[in-house]
């Protein structure tokens, strides 16, 4: 498995590793060195992904150049390791293109993994990231068409940059994954007329970086989990605004603030300013899945990254979303349209108070979250997809062709 260092991409790779190890496959994960110790504690073989470090002449302001140029460097650096490790198949994160390209250089099949809904442009949808529902009627369809035209130039530029980067390392212009995994809840997908071939929706790939469990605050009031975004694009100062809004609820609540790199003293000071009793708030890094599975959580307030949304909704828990940039705006709007939560905009304490009160007082949000959870019934598994690819690869090898031909 190959994934970059962001938690939203590295954690799904670890989840995949555990799935394949449980099915009897040997596994190794290549990712950022930040997570190697956590992987080791979980018994997951992991190595640092070479080529991740930005060089002085990298243009990180150009997303296409960043993705493609660095992918070529990663592919060249990773190929020898794939060969020495005896890798038979690579799963590569959708934004860590170098993993798949390294597999092609090494002559082994690869699978692209999207740890979120499919974000490919579609002739039937408004551009992903707009947060808009599909336009209806002549005006709605015209709006979508004009928006697609406006973004089409950037998409075509990215495709040219990718083709040039691949050609520079001796690969044909178009990448050739044997399959694609879309690891999400089907209800979070939007129906499109051009679903790609060999693309399979699988369950969300969720992984916990710790085995610690939360001590739930005592009391009978609603339990609220606050999960700040792990992404660089997350909303600023979310915790302070959320706790201030919760203090203004003026009702008996219990709060768990869950996340990476939280400072207990800072949060304690925020709680004091917000008027939240010290014993009603617990802070730290512990297993979110265990807390959500307890059946006590009434709502989750989060930055609307896919990981925490999928985790909450998989347990039938409605959400209050405070989206930042990137895909968070898109996902927050999808959840809101499905009725499983409310979106906070503008991000103010009164807006948080009103949104939380709405979700706590209207059980329709919980019912909608349960329907989203149920949409994941009967899906194909990543192991089933890979089993088929490796069998097909053996057959094509005997015929003298490659799995992508």
C-alpha positions in Angstrom: 0.0 0.0 0.0 1.3 3.5 -0.9 -0.1 6.7 0.6 1.1 10.1 1.5 1.6 11.4 5.1 -1.8 13.1 5.7 -3.9 11.2 8.2 -6.8 11.1 5.8 -4.8 9.1 3.4 -2.3 7.2 5.5 -4.9 5.8 7.9 -7.0 4.1 5.1 -3.8 2.5 3.8 -3.2 1.0 7.3 -6.9 -0.2 7.2 -6.3 -1.9 3.9 -3.1 -3.5 5.2 -5.1 -5.0 8.1 -7.8 -6.3 5.7 -5.2 -8.0 3.4 -3.2 -9.4 6.3 -6.4 -10.9 7.7 -7.0 -12.6 4.4 -3.5 -14.2 4.4 -1.6 -11.7 2.2 1.8 -10.4 3.1 1.6 -6.6 3.3 3.9 -3.5 3.5 2.8 0.1 3.7 4.9 3.0 2.3 3.9 6.3 3.8 5.2 9.3 5.7 7.6 8.6 8.6 5.3 10.4 11.0 3.1 7.2 11.2 5.7 4.5 11.2 5.7 4.1 15.0 1.9 3.8 15.2 2.0 1.2 12.4 4.6 -0.8 14.2 2.6 -0.8 17.4 -0.3 -2.2 15.4 1.8 -4.9 13.9 1.7 -3.4 10.4 5.0 -3.5 8.4 5.6 0.0 7.2 8.4 1.8 5.4 9.1 5.5 4.7 7.8 6.4 1.2 10.9 7.8 -0.7 10.6 11.0 -2.7 8.0 12.7 -0.5 10.2 15.6 0.6 9.8 18.7 -1.5 12.8 20.0 -3.4 13.8 23.6 -3.7 12.6 23.9 -7.3 9.2 22.2 -6.7 6.2 24.4 -7.4 3.7 23.5 -4.7 1.5 26.4 -5.8 0.7 24.4 -9.0 -1.4 21.4 -7.9 -0.9 19.6 -11.2 2.9 20.0 -11.1 3.0 19.1 -7.4 1.0 15.9 -8.0 2.7 14.8 -11.2 6.3 16.0 -10.8 6.6 14.5 -7.3 4.8 11.3 -8.5 7.5 10.7 -11.1 10.2 11.2 -8.4 8.5 8.9 -6.0 8.0 6.2 -8.8 11.7 6.2 -9.6 12.7 6.0 -6.0 10.1 3.4 -5.1 10.5 0.9 -8.0 13.7 -0.8 -6.6 12.1 -1.3 -3.2 9.0 -2.9 -4.8 11.2 -5.3 -6.6 13.4 -6.1 -3.6 10.3 -6.7 -1.4 8.9 -9.0 -3.9 5.6 -7.0 -4.3 3.0 -8.7 -6.5 0.4 -5.9 -6.4 0.3 -2.2 -5.3 -2.6 -0.3 -4.0 -1.9 3.4 -4.4 -3.7 6.4 -2.9 -5.5 8.5 -5.4 -3.3 11.6 -4.7 -0.1 9.6 -4.3 0.2 8.8 -8.0 3.8 7.7 -7.7 2.8 4.4 -6.1 0.9 3.2 -9.1 3.5 4.5 -11.5 6.2 2.7 -9.6 4.1 -0.5 -9.9 4.1 0.0 -13.7 7.8 0.5 -13.8 8.3 -2.7 -11.7 5.9 -4.6 -14.0 3.2 -5.4 -11.4 -0.5 -4.6 -11.4 -1.9 -1.8 -9.2 -5.1 -0.6 -7.8 -6.0 3.0 -7.2 -7.7 3.7 -3.8 -9.9 6.8 -3.2 -10.5 7.1 0.6 -13.5 9.2 -0.1 -16.2 9.4 -2.8 -15.2 9.5 -6.4 -14.1 13.0 -7.3 -13.5 12.6 -11.0 -15.1 15.2 -13.2 -18.4 14.1 -14.8 -20.5 15.2 -17.7 -23.6 14.9 -15.5 -22.5 16.8 -12.3 -21.4 20.3 -11.3 -17.7 20.4 -10.5 -16.8 18.6 -7.3 -16.0 21.1 -4.6 -18.8 23.4 -5.5 -21.1 21.7 -3.0 -24.0 22.1 -5.4 -26.7 19.5 -6.1 -27.1 18.5 -9.7 -28.9 21.3 -11.6 -32.4 20.7 -12.8 -34.4 22.3 -15.6 -32.8 24.3 -18.4 -31.3 26.9 -16.1 -29.8 24.3 -13.7 -28.3 22.3 -16.5 -26.9 25.4 -18.1 -25.3 26.4 -14.8 -23.6 23.0 -14.5 -22.5 23.2 -18.1 -20.9 26.6 -17.7 -19.2 25.6 -14.5 -17.8 22.5 -16.1 -16.4 24.6 -18.9 -14.8 27.0 -16.5 -13.0 24.1 -14.7 -12.2 22.1 -17.8 -9.2 24.1 -18.7 -7.5 23.3 -15.4 -8.4 19.6 -15.7 -6.9 19.4 -19.2 -3.7 21.2 -18.0 -3.4 18.6 -15.2 -3.8 15.8 -17.7 -1.0 17.2 -19.9 1.3 17.6 -16.8 0.6 14.0 -15.8 1.3 12.7 -19.3 4.6 14.7 -19.5 5.7 13.4 -16.1 4.9 9.8 -17.0 6.7 10.1 -20.4 9.8 11.5 -18.7 10.2 8.2 -16.7 9.5 6.0 -19.6 5.8 5.3 -19.1 2.9 5.7 -21.6 0.8 8.9 -21.2 -2.2 7.3 -19.5 -2.0 5.4 -16.2 -3.3 1.9 -16.1 -4.8 0.7 -12.8 -6.2 -2.7 -12.9 -9.1 -1.5 -10.7 -10.2 1.4 -8.6 -11.5 1.3 -5.1 -13.9 4.0 -3.8 -13.9 3.6 -0.1 -17.1 5.4 1.1 -20.7 5.0 2.1 -22.7 4.6 -1.1 -25.2 7.2 0.1 -22.4 9.8 0.0 -21.9 9.2 -3.7 -23.8 11.2 -6.3 -25.4 9.3 -9.2 -23.5 10.0 -12.4 -24.0 8.9 -16.0 -20.3 8.1 -16.6 -19.2 5.8 -13.8 -15.7 4.5 -14.7 -15.2 0.9 -15.6 -13.5 -1.4 -13.1 -14.4 1.0 -10.3 -15.8 -0.5 -7.1 -17.4 1.1 -4.1 -16.2 -0.6 -0.9 -16.8 0.3 2.7 -14.9 3.2 4.2 -11.4 2.3 5.3 -11.2 3.4 8.9 -8.2 3.0 11.2 -7.5 4.1 14.7 -4.0 5.4 15.6 -4.3 4.2 19.3 -5.9 1.5 21.4 -6.7 3.8 24.3 -10.4 4.4 25.1 -12.2 7.5 26.4 -13.5 7.9 29.9 -16.9 9.2 29.1 -17.9 12.1 31.3 -20.5 11.2 34.0 -24.1 12.4 33.8 -27.3 12.0 31.8 -27.0 14.9 29.4 -26.4 14.4 25.7 -22.9 13.3 24.8 -21.3 15.4 22.1 -18.0 14.4 20.3 -15.9 17.3 18.9 -13.4 16.2 16.3 -11.2 19.0 14.8 -10.1 18.5 11.2 -6.7 16.8 10.7 -6.4 18.5 7.2 -4.4 21.6 6.5 -7.5 23.0 4.8 -9.6 22.6 8.0 -11.5 25.6 9.5 -9.4 27.8 11.7 -9.9 27.9 15.5 -12.7 25.4 15.3 -12.4 24.1 18.9 -12.6 27.5 20.5 -15.7 28.4 18.5 -17.4 25.1 19.1 -16.9 25.0 22.8 -18.1 28.6 23.1 -21.2 27.6 21.2 -21.8 24.6 23.4 -21.5 26.7 26.5 -24.3 28.9 25.2 -26.6 25.9 24.9 -27.5 26.3 28.6 -28.3 22.7 29.0 -26.7 19.7 30.7 -24.3 18.2 28.1 -21.2 16.0 28.2 -18.4 16.7 25.7 -15.5 14.6 24.3 -12.9 16.6 22.3 -11.1 14.0 20.2 -8.1 14.5 17.9 -4.4 14.6 17.2 -2.0 17.1 18.9 -4.6 18.6 21.3 -3.3 20.7 24.3 -5.2 19.9 27.5 -4.4 23.1 29.2 -5.5 25.2 26.2 -8.8 23.4 26.0 -9.4 23.6 29.7 -9.0 27.4 29.5 -11.4 27.6 26.6 -14.0 25.5 28.6 -13.6 27.9 31.6 -14.3 30.9 29.3 -17.3 29.1 27.8 -18.8 28.2 31.1 -18.5 24.5 30.6 -18.0 22.6 33.9 -14.5 21.0 34.1 -15.8 17.5 34.7 -18.2 17.6 31.7 -15.4 17.8 29.1 -12.8 15.0 28.3 -9.9 15.7 25.9 -7.4 13.5 24.2 -6.5 10.9 21.6 -8.4 7.7 22.0 -10.5 5.3 19.9 -13.3 7.3 18.2 -14.9 4.1 16.9 -15.4 2.6 20.4 -17.0 5.9 21.6 -19.3 6.0 18.6 -20.2 2.3 19.0 -21.2 2.9 22.6 -24.6 4.3 21.5 -24.2 7.3 23.8 -23.0 9.9 21.3 -25.9 12.2 20.3 -24.0 14.1 17.6 -20.5 14.7 16.3 -19.2 18.2 15.5 -16.5 17.9 12.9 -14.6 19.6 10.1 -16.4 17.3 7.6 -13.3 15.4 6.4 -14.4 12.1 4.9 -12.8 9.9 7.6 -14.7 11.4 10.6 -18.0 11.7 8.5 -17.8 8.1 7.4 -17.0 6.9 10.9 -19.9 8.9 12.5 -22.5 8.0 9.9 -21.4 4.4 9.8 -22.6 4.2 13.4 -25.8 6.1 12.6 -24.7 9.3 14.5 -25.7 12.6 12.9 -23.2 15.4 12.5 -22.8 19.1 12.7 -20.2 20.1 10.1 -17.8 23.0 10.1 -16.2 22.6 6.7 -12.9 24.1 5.7 -11.6 24.0 2.1 -10.8 21.2 -0.3 -13.5 18.5 -0.4 -14.9 19.3 3.1 -17.4 21.8 1.6 -18.6 19.3 -0.9 -19.1 16.5 1.7 -20.7 18.8 4.2 -23.3 19.9 1.6 -24.0 16.3 0.6 -24.6 15.3 4.2 -26.9 18.2 4.7 -28.9 17.4 1.6 -29.3 13.8 2.9 -30.7 15.2 6.2 -28.1 13.6 8.5 -26.8 16.9 9.9 -26.5 20.6 9.7 -23.8 22.8 8.1 -22.5 25.7 10.2 -22.0 28.9 8.1 -20.9 31.5 9.1 -18.6 29.9 11.7 -19.7 31.7 14.9 -20.6 30.6 18.3 -24.3 31.5 17.9 -24.4 29.5 14.6 -22.8 26.5 16.4 -25.4 26.8 19.2 -28.3 26.8 16.8 -27.0 23.9 14.7 -26.3 21.7 17.7 -29.7 22.5 19.2 -31.4 21.6 15.9 -29.7 18.2 15.7 -30.3 17.3 19.3 -34.0 18.3 19.2 -34.9 16.7 15.8 -34.6 12.9 15.7 -35.0 13.0 11.9 -31.3 13.6 11.6 -30.5 10.4 13.5 -32.9 8.5 11.2 -31.2 9.9 8.2 -27.8 8.9 9.5 -29.1 5.3 10.0 -30.2 5.2 6.4 -26.7 6.3 5.2 -25.1 3.6 7.4 -27.5 1.0 5.9 -26.4 1.9 2.3 -23.1 0.0 2.9 -24.8 -3.4 3.0 -23.7 -6.0 0.5 -20.6 -4.3 -1.0 -17.7 -6.0 -2.6 -14.5 -6.0 -0.5 -11.0 -4.9 -1.5 -9.8 -8.4 -0.9 -12.3 -9.8 -3.4 -11.2 -7.2 -6.0 -7.5 -8.0 -5.6 -8.1 -11.8 -5.6 -9.7 -11.4 -9.0 -6.9 -9.2 -10.4 -4.2 -11.6 -9.3 -6.0 -14.5 -10.8 -6.5 -12.6 -14.0 -2.9 -11.5 -13.9 -1.7 -15.1 -13.8 -4.0 -15.9 -16.7 -2.8 -13.0 -18.9 0.9 -13.7 -18.0 0.4 -17.2 -19.4 -0.9 -15.6 -22.6 2.0 -13.2 -22.8 0.2 -10.0 -22.1 -0.1 -7.7 -19.1 -3.1 -7.2 -16.8 -3.8 -3.8 -18.3 -3.8 -4.8 -22.0 
